[in-house]
Amino acid sequence: MWEAAAAPGRVDDLVAWVREEALPELGSADARLFRSSDDRVVVIASVDGAERPRIAADPADLVRRPPHQWRFDELP
């Protein structure tokens, strides 16, 4: 899961950045993109196997603070 809070007035730019820059980094992962009413953008990606890609690209001036990123393991 990757989450970022958009800089004021930049949520549409952040969403476009995620689509163009961040999602391609996830390769074959099944990635879903979400946007909240308080201008946060979240990517939830699922991938099978040991390879667990991360988003390394930096959205720089599009965010209020550095994005947060967590890895979760699905439980049976």
N, C-alpha and C positions, 0 to 999 in steps of 0.2 A: 504494500500500500504506500502510495506517495501522496502527500498533501501539501498544498501551498496556499497562503493567503495573498490574494492579489493586492498590488499597490492601488491606491485610490484611482478610480477611473480606468484601470487597466485589466479588468477581468476578461473582457473579450479578447484582448491581446494575449493574455496568459493562456486562455483556452486554445487559441490559434497556435501558440508556441508549443503547447503540449502535443497537439495533433501533428505538427510539422517536425518537431525536434525530439521530444521525449518518447512518444509512442514507438517510433521506428527503432529506438534502442532496445525495446523489449522483444524484438524479433518475433518468434512464433507464439509468444505468450498470448493468452486470451485476455485482452485488456479492455476494461470498461472505464469510461470517463464520466465524472459527475461534477456538477457545479451547485453550490449552496446559495441560499438567499443572502448570505453575508459575504459573498465574493471569495469563497474558498473553492479550490479546484482539487479534486481527488481522482487518482487513478488506482484502480484495483485490478491486479493482473494475476492470472492463474497460469501455472505452467506445470507440465508433467516432467518427471525426471529430476536429476540432480542439478541441472543447469538452472540457476535462478538469477536472471538478469536484473540489474538495477539501473535506475535513471541517473546518469552521471552528469548530463548537460545541466548548465546553470542558467535559470531564467533571469538572473541579474536584476535589472531595474523594473521588472514586471511584478515583483513580490515585496511584501512588507517586511519579511524576514526570510531567512533561508528555509527551503522546503524541508519537511520531515519525511523520513522514509523508514518503513518497518517491514520486516519479513515475518510472515506467519506460516505455520504448518497446519494444514487441514487435518482435523481429527476424524477418525473413522466413526 
